[in-house]
Each structure stands twice: as C-alpha cells, then as structure tokens.
C-alpha cells in the first residue's frame, strides 16, 4: 500500500457517498455485503467493494448519530 493511501479516509475516496440518503446507503451496503459473502468477485474487486462498504457504513453511522442526537434534544425539551 502506498504511504499516503493509509491517511485517505473512505469518504474521501467515495465523495458521492455523502450525497446518499440513509436508506440508499444502507441498501447499497447490503448489496455489497451479499456480493462479498457470495465469494464470486476477484480480490481487487473485493477490496474496492470493502472500501466502498466502509464509506457507506460510516455514512449510515453518521445519519444514525444525528437522528439519536435530535431525539435526545427533543426528549430534553430543547
């Protein structure tokens, strides 16, 4: 792996992920997991899918964290 590649985040590699809704990102992530579990893709494609999946998972996590924070604020009466 190239020296600078380790410092590049998944979302930097896939900037379009930031534009996806939670549902679209989740559905794509489910599709990627199915492809990887199927074992029918080569190593290079598997690595590309894995990195895309990491970016999608991080995006979904950000959405869920935001939703949780909004609910907490509403519950606190803020």
N, C-alpha and C positions, 0 to 999 in steps of 0.2 A: 504494500500500500504506500502511496506517495506520502511524504512527510506532511504536507499541508492538508491532505484529504481527511486526516483524522479530526481536524478542527472544524470542518464544514458540517453544519447541522443538517438533519434530514429535511427540514423545511426550506433550507437554502437550496438544496438540490431539487426540490419539487415545489417551487413557489406557487403553482396553481392550487395546491392543497389548501392554502389559506382562503381561497375563494369558495370552497365547497361548504355546503350546509352540513350539519352534523349527520343527517340521515344519508346523504350522498357519500360522505367519507366512510361511514360505518358500513354501508353496502359494498363499497369498493374494497374495504379491508376484509370483509367476509369472503369476497371473491378471491382475493389474494391468498388468504389462508387455505381455501379449498384447493387452489392451484398448487400451492406448496405441499400440502398434505397428499395430493394426488401423485406427487413424485414424477410427473411426466415432463417437467421442464429441465433444461440443462443447468449446469452450475452458474454460468454467467447470468442467465435469465432469473434464476432463483435468487441470486444476490441482488439484482436490480429490484425484483419484487419485494424482497425482505426490506430493503432500504425504503421503498415506497410505503410499505406497510408500517414501518416505524414512523414515518412522517404522518401518515393517516391516523395512527394510534395517538400520537402526540396532539394532533388537531382535535380529535374526539375528546381527549382528556381535558384540553383547554375549554372546549364547549361545556363539558360537564362541570368543571370547576366554576365556570361563570354562572351556570344555572344554579349550582349549590349556593354560591355567594348571594345571588339575587333572592333565593328563597330564604336564606338566613337573614338578610336585610328586611325582607317583608315580615318575617316572624318576629323580628325585634322591633317592628313598628317604625323603622327608619324611613 
